C-alpha cells in the first residue's frame, strides 16, 4: 500500500419525502454553513437527482468524522424528519474505519477499505 494517509470519505444518499425537496435544500444550506467552520473537513458537497440527494464529504481522519457528526447532530435530526438515509458509505484505511464502526453502527453504514491509489493533496 502506498501512503494513502488517514482521510475518510462519506457518501450519504437521502430519499427526500414527496414535496419536501425545497425544505431539504434549506436544511442542507444550514449544514453546509455550519460545516465550513470544521478544520478537519476536506470537502462537503451536495448533488441532486429527482427526490434523491447525495452528500459527499471527506475529513482528515476518523476523529474529524466523529467531530462533524457531533457538531451537526441537531440539524441532521431535523433533516431526517423529511427524508431517510437510503445509503451510507464510509471509505478509509482500515485503521480509521475501526474507529468508526461502533459509533456509526446505528446508521447501518457500508464500510469500504481504502487500499490502492494516490493523493494529490496533503491533509
C-alpha positions in Angstrom: 0.0 0.0 0.0 1.2 3.5 -0.8 0.9 6.4 1.6 -2.9 6.9 1.4 -3.0 8.9 4.7 -5.8 8.8 7.2 -8.6 10.6 5.4 -12.1 9.2 5.5 -14.9 9.9 3.0 -18.6 9.5 3.5 -21.2 9.2 0.8 -24.8 9.6 2.0 -27.9 9.2 -0.2 -31.1 10.6 1.2 -34.5 9.8 -0.2 -36.5 13.0 0.3 -40.2 12.9 1.0 -42.5 14.0 -1.8 -42.9 17.8 -1.9 -40.1 18.3 0.7 -37.1 19.0 -1.6 -37.1 22.8 -1.1 -37.2 22.3 2.7 -34.4 19.7 2.4 -32.2 22.1 0.4 -32.8 24.8 3.0 -31.6 22.4 5.7 -28.7 21.4 3.5 -27.6 25.1 3.3 -27.5 25.2 7.1 -25.5 22.1 7.2 -23.0 23.5 4.7 -22.6 26.7 6.6 -22.0 25.0 9.9 -19.6 22.5 8.4 -17.5 25.3 6.8 -16.0 26.0 10.3 -14.7 22.5 10.7 -11.0 22.4 10.1 -10.8 18.6 9.6 -13.3 18.8 6.7 -11.6 18.5 3.3 -14.9 18.8 1.3 -18.6 18.8 1.8 -20.7 18.6 -1.4 -24.4 18.1 -2.3 -25.8 16.7 -5.5 -29.4 16.1 -6.5 -31.3 13.8 -8.8 -35.1 13.9 -8.5 -36.1 13.0 -5.0 -32.6 11.7 -4.2 -30.0 14.0 -2.5 -26.4 12.9 -2.1 -23.8 14.4 0.1 -20.1 13.6 -0.3 -17.8 14.6 2.5 -14.2 14.0 3.5 -12.3 14.5 6.7 -8.7 14.3 7.7 -9.4 11.2 9.8 -12.0 9.3 11.8 -11.8 11.9 14.6 -12.9 14.5 12.1 -15.9 12.4 11.0 -17.0 12.0 14.6 -16.4 15.6 15.5 -18.5 16.6 12.4 -21.4 14.3 13.5 -21.4 15.8 16.9 -21.3 19.3 15.5 -24.4 18.8 13.2 -26.5 16.3 15.1 -29.3 18.8 15.8 -29.5 19.8 12.1 -29.3 16.2 10.9 -32.1 15.2 13.2 -34.3 18.0 11.7 -33.4 16.9 8.2 -34.3 13.3 8.9 -37.9 14.4 9.6 -38.4 14.9 5.9 -36.1 12.2 4.4 -34.5 8.9 5.1 -30.9 7.7 4.7 -31.1 5.3 1.7 -27.4 4.5 1.8 -24.3 5.4 3.8 -20.9 4.5 2.6 -17.8 5.1 4.7 -14.4 4.9 2.9 -11.0 5.0 4.6 -8.0 3.0 5.7 -8.7 0.1 8.0 -7.1 1.8 10.9 -9.5 4.7 10.7 -12.6 2.6 9.8 -12.0 0.6 13.0 -12.6 3.9 15.0 -15.9 4.4 13.2 -17.6 1.0 13.1 -19.1 1.2 16.6 -20.1 4.9 16.7 -21.8 4.7 13.2 -23.4 1.3 13.5 -26.9 2.8 14.2 -26.8 4.4 10.7 -26.3 1.0 9.0 -23.2 2.0 7.0 -21.3 0.1 4.4 -17.6 0.3 5.1 -15.1 0.3 2.3 -11.4 -0.3 3.0 -9.1 2.1 1.2 -6.2 0.0 -0.2 -4.9 1.4 -3.5 -4.5 4.8 -5.1 -2.7 8.1 -4.6 -3.4 11.6 -3.3 -2.5 14.9 -5.0 -3.0 16.9 -1.8 -1.8 16.7 1.8 -4.0 16.6 4.8 
